[in-house]
Amino acid sequence: MQKSIERIAAESEGVSYEFPLFRFTGSDKAAPSAYLQAALHAGELPGVVAIDALMPMVAR
């Protein structure tokens, strides 16, 4: 698993948004891939809980 921080500039000068990005790379390049996203808006916590439960499974 590789973790990085992505930054997106905001409309206001000197302001940016940061979010963690986790990359899991398997040995089979032909295997399907998936994009998981949670909490695009502040109150969407069930998605965060789901991804928190999925990440250890994906890391195996």
Buried (B, 14 or more C-beta within 10 A) or exposed (E): EEEEEEEEEEEEEEEEEEEEEEEEEEEEEEEEEEEEEBBEEEEEEEBEEEBEEEEEEEEE
